[in-house]
Amino acid sequence: MKNQISKWLSILIPIVLGIGIIVYQYNKFTESQINEIIGYFKNADYFYVVLAVFIGFIGNALRAYRWKYMLDHLGYESNFQNNFMAVNIGYLLNLTVPKSGEISRAVIVKKYNNIPFDKGFGTIIAERIIDMLFLLFFMLLAVVLQFKIVKSFILDKMPLHLIVLLSVFAIIGFAAFILIYKYSKLKIVAIFKEKISGLKEGLLSIIHMKDKWNYFFQTLLIWLSYIVTYYVATKVIPETSVLSVGAIVTCFVVGSIAIAFTNSGFGAYPFLTSKVLLFYAIAEPAGTAFGWIIWTSQMLLVLVLGLLSFLLLPILNRK
């Protein structure tokens, strides 16, 4: 019962939050601003929308191709088509229950390629760790390239004393976690350690794999595809087409964080995008329209590929 409640809350809270943000932003706009936003949708250059979606499709394919390196290293045979469909289904399910997509990917390769769940899941966790490091790199790059803008954005939304307080709590929490993990005899900690040990081989597979440099090159291509996707998308409306490289990296990072912390970025992605673009003298209606165009097009890609993969996966694996 508790698990069901927790599951439904994890689905409903981001949706309610997103609806709340949309209602809040809608009520802020005047009728003329709303008509202006509608005008941006009507006059957008959808050639660049389609091109951005296509590059996003390539990013998904690269992620599926990269996954094969880790599975092969563990001695398990996989194929690109199953990996690709598993990735697409994973993205789709992540729009509902947070992180359920990672579990579904491991379940799919277990069912169709006979790869043990803990090994497959371990490789996916390893992917997430590498991806988190790349996101941190882009966050640092954004700070370096746009220090004044990032500083203004953070301090405008969060007072300095609150940032310091949260940092202190984060350090204390991390230290407490390490101590509990290392010394606690609690049953729940023992179970957690057992689960971690089952994932160890997958997590270490990157370091020991024969093709680790190819793996990192593929990772670089994946993140390059994300940046290029965003760059191409900025050409959709005239106001964003002149953004600098630093501005693009900053907006990309903020958008990535919005998606990571709210399942799909519903409501939050366009809202935060418009707020960041204000620092680049782009009016909120234009920034909001731009954010919604990017978000909607990428979510449509996730929905179409995910649903097609759901349908095709059992058909292509009849044998």
Summary of the structure (lengths in Angstrom):
residues: 319
radius of gyration: 21.1
end to end distance: 37.8
largest distance: 63.0
contacts: 998
relative contact order: 0.15
helix: 84%
strand: 0%
